[in-house]
Structure formats: C-alpha cells, structure tokens
Amino acid sequence: MSRPGRDDAPDRLYTITQGRSRSGPDTPFDLVTLVVAESDPVTGMQSEHVAILELTRFPTSVVELAAELRLPVSITKVLLCDLLAAGRVSARHPRRPAPTDPDILEQVLVGLRNL
C-alpha cells in the first residue's frame, strides 16, 4: 500500500520543486505554522501553487496543506517558500495561551465552590 505523496514517480516531486528537496535553513514553516493567502492565483502559475493559494484563503496549517495536496511535508514547505518569497502568502505561528495565574485559578475554584 502506498502512502500519500509516496507515488511511484519521484520525477513528479523533482519536477514540481524544480529539483529542490528541502526548504532553506531559515524557513519560517513548521507543521503547525498557519499559512494565509495574500493574493489570488494568476494565469501561468504552477498548479500546486494555485492549489495552495485556494486552500489558504483561511488560515491553514502546513500539515493540513500537505495532506490536502497529497504531498510530503518537505515538498509542501519548498512550495510555500516560493510563495512566501513572492509575497503571495504570509505565515504565522498559532498563538500560545497566556500563562495562567495560579491566584486567579484559586479564586475561580473558590467561587465555584461557593455556588
């Protein structure tokens, strides 16, 4: 059984990334990075780039994009780097929840017990 993105024709992966197998060392993309399209696709764009721009009309994680495109994450990152360099997408990491103050949690617990 083959996995998505592991097709029998590695030539396809080589072709869509123009021979690149990895994104640059300072890439802002990891699995949970949220990607948002900053422009619409234009005529003549590579089909994978068009698909990414259509999928990222709303914030979408890199791992979701790879799954939808049925491509390995490493290849998806290469394509995303192309779009980021062209200003067609923006990337941001999900917000982390603010650290919770134990005193506030204690007050909430006391309040709940008083109900």
HELIX and SHEET records of a PDB file:
HELIX    1   1 PRO A   10  ILE A   16  1                                   7    
HELIX    2   2 SER A   47  LEU A   55  1                                   9    
HELIX    3   3 VAL A   62  LEU A   69  1                                   8    
HELIX    4   4 VAL A   73  ALA A   85  1                                  13    
HELIX    5   5 PRO A  102  ASN A  114  1                                  13    
SHEET    1   A 3 THR A  60  SER A  61  0                                        
SHEET    2   A 3 LEU A  34  ALA A  37 -1                                        
SHEET    3   A 3 VAL A  89  ARG A  92 -1                                        
END                                                                             
